[in-house]
Amino acid sequence: MSGKAFASQADLEEKQVTFDELGEGLYAYTAEGDPNTGIIVGDDGVMVIDTQATPVMAQGVIDRIREVTDKPIKYVVLSHYHAVRVLGASAYGAEHIIASRDTYDLIVERGQQDYDSEVGRFPRLFQSVETVPGLTWPTLVFEKSLTLFMGKREVQILQLGRGHTKGDTVVWLPKEKVMFAGDLVEYGATPYTGDAYLQDWPQTLANLRALGPEKLVPGRGAALKTAKECEDGIAGTQAFLTQMYQSVAQGVADGQELKDIYRETFAKLEPDFGKWVIFEHCMPFDVTRAYDEASGIKDPRIWTAERDQEMWRALEQD
């Protein structure tokens, strides 16, 4: 593992965007494992779920929206607080930016550090970062659930439990059985767990599964268009999380050093998950958080650009 570029700094290849229609007025903007965006067209306006990382990148979403509707973009929903998901929000000119209270609290606590950290990790995902006007602040904050009626279309914005962060939010259309899951579910992409609650996440996925989605937009990866594909996405995410955490927790119980646990866990997971997008990027962050949680550190520590680099050097050097 020596000589590996930090995080995803060497990832420079542009991805092909797909704009899938999941139902009348329901769309998934996906890009070969890069962060996804969801779109809901209601009777009187549009909702965007996750914004892309910069206003310039958000324009790509807006261009696709304008191909299918001229209705105003009224709502932006933040599935959680990570910079790559939220910093493009200003481009949409939405009336409301909606987030859970826990997500709002995370922005207050660590929004700027997260911004600095993520731009350093994955510069390709922050095209024209100089166009970001600052942190994205919600205008409408909810506790646990919020239901909107976009004309006749019912949209439920739900906090089903902690997982990828403490503030994870899904957007659920009960009539259409379509779920926009944010990074609680990934498909062919490695879950990032650096800010996660790994022991809670499987139950949160069970809560999501219980709603019975028949179509699902994951945080990364292709849109899932059948109930079986939805289950494959949920189950695959759960398998990665469970195997990764169990491996790390066993190492902690055995008194092993973090670096040794990392190498063992990487080797255990690589056969099944090594071909997933951003596997090598995520694993050092994932194992570090799992090590903390298994060691009794309940809440994720704040990642700074400096901590990122120190961790990477400690785990990736020979």
Secondary structure, DSSP 8 states (H G I E B T S, - for coil): -TT--STTTT-------EEEEEETTEEEEEETTEEEEEEEE-SS-EEEES--SSHHHHHHHHHHHHHH--S-EEEEE-SS--HHHHTTGGGG--SEEEEEHHHHHHHHHHHHHHHHHHHHH-GGGSTTGGG--S----SEEESSEEEEEETTEEEEEE----SSSTT--EEEETTTTEEEEETTS-SSB----TT--TTTHHHHHHHHHHT--SEEEESBS--B-SHHHHHHHHHHHHHHHHHHHHHHHHHHHTT--HHHHHHHHHHHHHHHHTTSBTHHHHHHHHHHHHHHHHTT--S-----HHHHHHHHHHHH--
